[in-house]
Amino acid sequence: MALRERVVAFVEEGHSHRAAAARFRVSVKFVNDMVILKRETGELEPRRQGNGGGHGKLARLRDWIAVRMTAKPDLTLDDLVLEIAEAHQMT
């Protein structure tokens, strides 16, 4: 967070994005992204990553997988994939 704050503060002091990138040894894209983030949100907290979850191919099998892992905690990912393919006709 400190780097993000220093970069944005440097730009807000009137320096160019290129000058900020050179001074803090980051890319111009990073500087641009931080300035945009600050403008849009008012903060420099990283945005959430990923797609939010819960709607992928395995979403409907979440409970089945949890039960299976509880029943056999030493189940490997490869074995779980095989069981899913066999039990639910998924490839």
Rosetta silent file (secondary structure, phi, psi, omega in degrees, C-alpha in Angstrom):
SEQUENCE: MALRERVVAFVEEGHSHRAAAARFRVSVKFVNDMVILKRETGELEPRRQGNGGGHGKLARLRDWIAVRMTAKPDLTLDDLVLEIAEAHQMT
SCORE:     score description
SCORE:     0.000 S_00000001
   1 L     0.000  -36.042 -176.718    0.000    0.000    0.000 S_00000001
   2 H   -61.155  -41.492  179.795    2.821    2.394    0.788 S_00000001
   3 H   -63.954  -44.813  178.766    4.157    2.253   -2.775 S_00000001
   4 H   -56.925  -45.974 -178.503    0.710    2.889   -4.234 S_00000001
   5 H   -64.611  -42.607 -179.297    0.268    5.895   -1.944 S_00000001
   6 H   -65.815  -41.023  179.999    3.696    7.330   -2.737 S_00000001
   7 H   -62.326  -49.249 -178.125    3.201    6.926   -6.496 S_00000001
   8 H   -65.860  -40.852  178.359   -0.195    8.638   -6.485 S_00000001
   9 H   -60.969  -40.080  179.439    1.007   11.411   -4.173 S_00000001
  10 H   -61.967  -43.295  178.611    3.951   12.072   -6.517 S_00000001
  11 H   -67.182  -41.111 -179.857    1.581   12.395   -9.487 S_00000001
  12 H   -65.460  -21.858  176.144   -0.793   14.604   -7.481 S_00000001
  13 L   -75.223   -7.594  176.583    2.155   16.918   -6.775 S_00000001
  14 L   112.097    2.111  179.305    2.214   17.634  -10.483 S_00000001
  15 L   -81.026  156.291 -179.823    4.741   15.143  -11.811 S_00000001
  16 L   -76.487  163.998  177.097    4.060   13.136  -14.955 S_00000001
  17 H   -64.913  -37.850  178.656    3.160    9.472  -14.962 S_00000001
  18 H   -65.361  -39.650  178.907    6.434    8.704  -16.729 S_00000001
  19 H   -65.399  -39.688  178.460    8.413   10.581  -14.090 S_00000001
  20 H   -64.919  -42.413  179.518    6.609    8.672  -11.332 S_00000001
  21 H   -61.251  -43.471 -179.833    7.301    5.366  -13.068 S_00000001
  22 H   -67.216  -44.037 -176.900   10.985    6.164  -13.382 S_00000001
  23 H   -63.937  -42.109 -175.393   11.330    7.435   -9.822 S_00000001
  24 H   -98.521    4.474  178.024    9.615    4.434   -8.191 S_00000001
  25 L    54.966   49.210  175.405   10.880    1.882  -10.731 S_00000001
  26 L  -127.000  172.257  179.503    7.427    0.699  -11.756 S_00000001
  27 L   -79.638  157.208  175.617    5.709    0.604  -15.123 S_00000001
  28 H   -62.516  -35.153  178.294    3.794    3.548  -16.536 S_00000001
  29 H   -60.687  -41.486  177.916    0.776    1.210  -16.663 S_00000001
  30 H   -59.755  -45.550  179.534    1.036    0.677  -12.903 S_00000001
  31 H   -61.184  -48.024  178.600    1.054    4.436  -12.357 S_00000001
  32 H   -56.470  -47.218 -178.408   -1.907    4.882  -14.708 S_00000001
  33 H   -61.343  -40.922 -179.035   -3.831    2.088  -12.975 S_00000001
  34 H   -68.512  -39.869  178.648   -3.198    3.553   -9.508 S_00000001
  35 H   -65.240  -42.859  178.004   -4.269    7.057  -10.549 S_00000001
  36 H   -63.771  -44.796  179.487   -7.443    5.664  -12.143 S_00000001
  37 H   -58.967  -45.084  179.732   -8.166    3.511   -9.087 S_00000001
  38 H   -63.236  -42.063 -179.522   -7.775    6.514   -6.776 S_00000001
  39 H   -65.835  -41.631 -175.584  -10.019    8.638   -9.016 S_00000001
  40 H   -78.053  -37.783 -173.352  -12.745    5.981   -9.291 S_00000001
  41 H  -111.649  -18.042 -176.643  -12.824    4.665   -5.721 S_00000001
  42 L    80.957   -0.612 -179.279  -11.097    7.324   -3.667 S_00000001
  43 L  -135.593  174.902  179.232   -8.829    4.617   -2.253 S_00000001
  44 L  -120.992   18.968  176.637   -5.904    2.475   -3.310 S_00000001
  45 L   -65.677  139.144  177.518   -7.066   -0.889   -1.971 S_00000001
  46 L   -60.151  143.627  177.060   -6.560   -3.672   -4.516 S_00000001
  47 L   -72.863  155.667  176.385   -9.701   -4.666   -6.375 S_00000001
  48 L   -62.903  143.737  179.782  -11.183   -8.095   -5.787 S_00000001
  49 L  -103.109  158.389  174.853   -9.782  -10.768   -8.058 S_00000001
  50 L    90.194 -174.881 -175.048  -11.595  -13.575   -9.797 S_00000001
  51 L  -104.056   10.977  179.074  -15.116  -13.961  -11.042 S_00000001
  52 L    91.127  -20.237  175.942  -16.912  -14.095   -7.708 S_00000001
  53 L    69.129  173.502  174.742  -17.241  -17.863   -7.773 S_00000001
  54 L    85.284    2.132 -178.902  -20.270  -20.035   -7.306 S_00000001
  55 L  -137.650   24.992  178.004  -21.278  -20.383  -10.936 S_00000001
  56 L   -87.581 -173.311 -178.199  -18.687  -22.639  -12.531 S_00000001
  57 L   -59.662  -33.273 -174.677  -19.020  -26.180  -13.825 S_00000001
  58 L   -94.991    2.893 -177.099  -18.643  -27.686  -10.360 S_00000001
  59 H   -56.906  -41.276 -178.170  -21.023  -25.337   -8.521 S_00000001
  60 H   -70.826  -15.277 -178.520  -23.834  -27.899   -8.625 S_00000001
  61 H  -101.967    5.574 -175.214  -21.482  -30.528   -7.157 S_00000001
  62 H   -52.943  -49.421 -179.159  -20.252  -28.436   -4.213 S_00000001
  63 H   -65.547  -41.586  179.302  -22.225  -30.409   -1.615 S_00000001
  64 H   -61.016  -43.891  179.784  -21.354  -33.756   -3.214 S_00000001
  65 H   -64.120  -42.063  179.999  -17.640  -32.867   -3.201 S_00000001
  66 H   -62.001  -44.116  178.901  -17.798  -31.735    0.445 S_00000001
  67 H   -63.131  -42.761 -178.305  -19.467  -34.999    1.492 S_00000001
  68 H   -64.479  -42.637 -179.648  -16.941  -37.014   -0.518 S_00000001
  69 H   -69.070  -32.953  176.388  -13.955  -35.181    0.991 S_00000001
  70 H   -68.424  -41.189 -179.288  -15.363  -35.636    4.499 S_00000001
  71 H   -68.945  -33.699 -177.603  -15.858  -39.347    3.892 S_00000001
  72 L  -139.268   80.684 -173.962  -12.361  -39.790    2.456 S_00000001
  73 L   -64.807  -18.713  179.737  -10.055  -36.899    3.491 S_00000001
  74 L   -91.568   11.208  179.177   -6.974  -38.430    1.863 S_00000001
  75 L   -63.555  128.159  179.224   -8.629  -38.382   -1.575 S_00000001
  76 L   -82.819  163.478  178.181   -6.268  -36.870   -4.141 S_00000001
  77 H   -61.538  -41.059  178.634   -7.373  -34.348   -6.727 S_00000001
  78 H   -60.824  -43.610  178.556   -6.756  -36.877   -9.490 S_00000001
  79 H   -65.069  -39.852  179.137   -8.946  -39.451   -7.721 S_00000001
  80 H   -63.078  -41.721  178.045  -11.647  -36.854   -7.126 S_00000001
  81 H   -60.391  -43.569  178.295  -11.635  -35.917  -10.812 S_00000001
  82 H   -62.931  -42.907  179.483  -12.055  -39.581  -11.752 S_00000001
  83 H   -64.091  -41.126  178.241  -14.925  -40.007   -9.283 S_00000001
  84 H   -62.996  -45.071  179.878  -16.683  -36.905  -10.589 S_00000001
  85 H   -59.542  -42.297 -177.628  -16.286  -38.087  -14.173 S_00000001
  86 H   -73.477  -46.524 -173.807  -17.688  -41.507  -13.295 S_00000001
  87 H   -76.828  -27.474 -173.066  -20.498  -40.451  -10.961 S_00000001
  88 H  -123.750   11.288  178.306  -21.680  -37.382  -12.878 S_00000001
  89 L    51.216   45.635  177.456  -20.682  -38.143  -16.465 S_00000001
  90 L  -112.612  146.144  176.166  -18.404  -35.101  -16.626 S_00000001
  91 L  -126.396    0.000    0.000  -15.117  -34.925  -18.484 S_00000001
